[in-house]
Amino acid sequence: MMGFRTILCVAAFIAAFLPPLSAADGGLSGTVKAGEDTVMTYETPDTAGKKKVLAFPPQHMIGIQYSYDFSGISFSPDIEPKGIVSPVNVALLYTCYMSLWDMMPYFGLQTGLRYTTEGFTSSWEDCNGTYNELEVPLISQFNYKIGKHLRIIANGGCYYGYRLSVSRTVTDDYSGEQTVSNTFDDKDIRNDYGYIFGGGVGLIFGPVEVHIEANYKRAMCSVYQTTKISDEYWLFGYSNQLRFSIGLNLHIF
């Protein structure tokens, strides 16, 4: 106990004789104004009153993206479906790159609106279809810049989608005649959601970036009600896509 009191007394004695830290000594001052954001400035004899310049300021981009997709689906129980190729997929995207504590510029966020086509075929009781879907992704886009013209990209996130239309082959139970139907029935689920992950590279040419990526999308919502083929034997079907894309992005500020 005596040792602790001695340390406190020595510290108080030293502090009493130390001069106060001023702006001329490189002190840090902060100012707060009503209705405005807090502005912290580092005041030195050369930079008194000036705002700190960020080493890694946020980067905002808008862009368009085209992708060539390979669609598939997994069913339980397995009904041996076959995937289809989806060549018509476009997106309008907003991307923001930011740093952590102005020290680690590796983080990003991407969202937007995507029009995509997906589907599958099978011979099991009209379980087939090609869907046109609107999709809203929310992606964490980690990135690492190499030099001035190359960026390595890693994606991970989720999406929500809504199926706009369907085209499927329907077989008549009595005649066996096959027709094409463009209507949803009470066993279809039009909402869609799941996760996306992947990666790629970005090629930087001044204010323009070209992103070349490969991503995998997996649904967490079944395409059908569980009673699609039977009230007793439930069916679950989760769609997936392997997506190869190229995007053109413009730095807006």
Beta strands, then each sheet from edge to edge (+ up, - down):
strand 1: 28-31
strand 2: 39-42
strand 3: 59-76
strand 4: 82-86
strand 5: 90-100
strand 6: 104-121
strand 7: 129-146
strand 8: 150-171
strand 9: 178-181
strand 10: 191-205
strand 11: 208-219
strand 12: 236-251
sheet 1: 1+ 2-
sheet 2: 9+ 8- 7+ 6- 4+ 3- 5+
sheet 3: 9+ 8- 10+ 11- 12+
end
